[in-house]
Amino acid sequence: MFGLMVRFTCKDETAAAAFDDLVARTGEQIRANEPGTVIYTVHRVDGQPLQRIFYELYRNVAAFEAHESQNYVIHFLAERSQYLASTEVDRLDFVSGKGVDVER
């Protein structure tokens, strides 16, 4: 398993709404086309209305690389910066958990 946790901070409320729309459109494509993407969740942060946390879990690094090569992800990556004040990315090496079938 390979994962990411990403914290995005939007520029303002208008940017946050547009970012959420971009995220929703991209998420539809991820759900429909990426069997190697195990979890792809987006969360608002309580008390921080401009922040979004993404938690992404992939079967392996190859599944992540396949995700990154999709046209809709390339579009998301190109478009997101206009809405964001900052981005923080943590790459995660899966140890253990509940809720996913894990093949190590």
N, C-alpha and C positions, 0 to 999 in steps of 0.2 A: 504494500500500500504506500501511496505517496499523497501528501496533502499540502494544502496552503490555508493560511488564515490571513485575510487581507482586511485592513481597516481603511476605508475611504472617508474623507471628510469633504463634504460638498461646500461650494462657495457661499450659497445662500439657499433660501427655501425654494426659489424658482428653479435653481440649478438642481436641487435635490429631487424635485418633482420630475424634471426632464431625465435625470440620471435613473430614477426608479422606472421610468418608461423604457429607457434603453435596456436596463437590466431585465425587465419583464419580457421584452421581445427576444433578447438573447437567450434567456432561460427556456423559453418555449422550444427553441432550436436544440439546446443542449439536451433537454428531456427527450426529444424525438429522435436524436441522431447519435447519441454517445453512450453505447452500452458499457464502456470502460469508466465512465464517470459514475461513481457509486453515490456520492452525495455532493450536491451543489446547492447550498442554502445561502440566503441573504437575510440579514437581520437588521432592524433599526435598533439603535442603542437607546435604552431608557434614559431619559434626561438629557440626551445629546441628539436633538432632532436632525442635525446635519450629518451625522455619522452613520455609516453602514458597515457591517461586518460580513464578510463572505467566508464561509467554511466550505472548502472543496476537498473531496477525497476521491482519489483515482485508484484503480486496480493496481497500477504500477506507473513508472515514469513514462513508459511508452504510451499509455492511455492519456497521460497529461500532455505529452507532445502531440498526440493526435488531436486532442481538444484545442490546443494552441494553434494548430494549422487550419482549423475550420474557417471558412470565409466569414461567418457570422461572428466568431470570436475576434478575428482580425479587425472587423468593422467595429466591434465593441471597444477594443484596445485603442483604435484610432480616434474614436469619438469621445471617449470618457473624459479626457483631460480638460475639455472645455467646461465641464461641470464641477471639477474638483479643485480643492485647495491643497490637499495632501493625500498621499497614499503610503501605507506601511504594509510590507509583505513579510510574512514568516513562512518559510518552507518547513514542512513537518514530516518527520520520519515516524510512521505508525509503530506503536509498541503494543497496545492492546485496547480492547473496547467492547462495547455491547451495541448490537443493532445492525451489524453488517456481517455477511459471510466473509471470513478472512481466510485466504490461502496464503500461507507464508512460504 
